[in-house]
Amino acid sequence: MGVFIGAPRMPVSASVDATPDQRRVVQMAAGLLLDYPGDSLSQVIDAVDHDRELMPGPAVAEIMAFCEVARTWGVRRLQEHYVETFDQRRRCALYLSYYSAGDTRGRGAALLGFREIMRRAGFELAREELPDYLPVVLEFCARNEDSGHGQSGHEQTGGDDLLRANREGLEVIRAALVSASSPYAHLLEALCTTLPPLDAATLARYQALIDQGPPTEMVGLSNLDVHDLDPEAVNRIDPPIAAETGRQS
């Protein structure tokens, strides 16, 4: 994949103190609001607003800023902006394996890795969506904060581990949304503020993504337990999978 033409160069997001429970509330709120806006948008906003006191101050300020814009714009305008932003701009794509594997055959294995991690934690997708879709990942993280042993007896990857392993992709999305002056940038800012500060290796991968675009080899899942996967299951995923979903506003 080529470079992100006009990709933003900006500082990474700052971290704030947040308890595990606060992180889970932010993750669930951001996941709900990052999903394609439908007729239930006002109910979703009301539910998020109801839990505002359960989130750390800097994060809730960002999330409420998005909610204010969403209420002002309404569903139709927000849907149009959503399609224009997430489905037509590759650097804003909400599919995390795109940033670790690009549009290559390695993306199929990355997708299976996400699916296997969720399966081992007892998390089953109840919708027709790819397992690396950020709203799905955030719901998983909100419900599976801690590592432990999953239903199969394997060591289970926690939600925070999964986000940390794909942190550079989150920062690229955040930076791109800020550069595009999208209200959705508020949600990525809120999410990233509750994550630990970037270490040197993650910062280097983030800068490489900004400069060069997605790598050709898998990076985001390199430190997670994605071994012992069924080779036939990998072959059933049909890569390359484009970042765009083809949604119509």
Steps between C-alpha positions, in 0.01 A plus 500: 500500500630846420550794727214686656503806276462810715514291816503711815810547712397581855571400859348180628216521749572558867408242766290563809449293813203266461385201698417174318130571548537849354687359200224249439232769500702715258560200274133409489390859442756556224412168338128579491556848357762389245255257345299605195233743629149361469151593609590416862771769513311721746448205737870412477598858581258505793648175635855636470396825664345303786839341577707817464584510872663158470770627260815704576462874441715547187339200328142598583565854374604359160208256483245766595648732236430235238148443634425872475602504134305181430184646651543820299569327172236229525510146364497575126789746502701281736445197275626695199806614693560146627508352150717780366743467791530132583400326176674729252820598681739213551697663778175532698396137452363345818637151422809461717664220302529741206770686693689185596475310171367735231309353207712183489439130552646543847185686591303177494721354773474825698122487484502141615724604786244754620223243466696234690586735786132588536390138474742389773352768726149370434405803292288409196413751228125549478517707182638469150813706549873434486659435841755781457229766453580751773147521651501118531849501652396767750195303608723196551747709699225650716376151586842329531729738681727251674711213377431154634404158374229480239245227446748285307761512779741717298656807657256777412599835353336793678334792325773744596760265353317499168478878489865540595603256227320717243574837658687641202192443282282682753738795496495515120120505501497766772751719318317466169165592657653804668656604168161460328327709771258213557290498818588130525850611603352568844427129545851389406645767727285373787602139435873566464517715814397198709778281355858488633759737346662376181831324545788561260430195281131587456583863428747387233233282336253789514748731330572234237129468426468876463800511265455181299149366543408152626784246508494181300557271798287450809599734783195571713456141624866406522504487879167321546418132524374423150681168455337165440245649261316275259670535157175415324326782686769742380433393142128562541566872547518657157778761499569763395212669682456867414474758776181642353171335590292624210235648732260738335392810686 
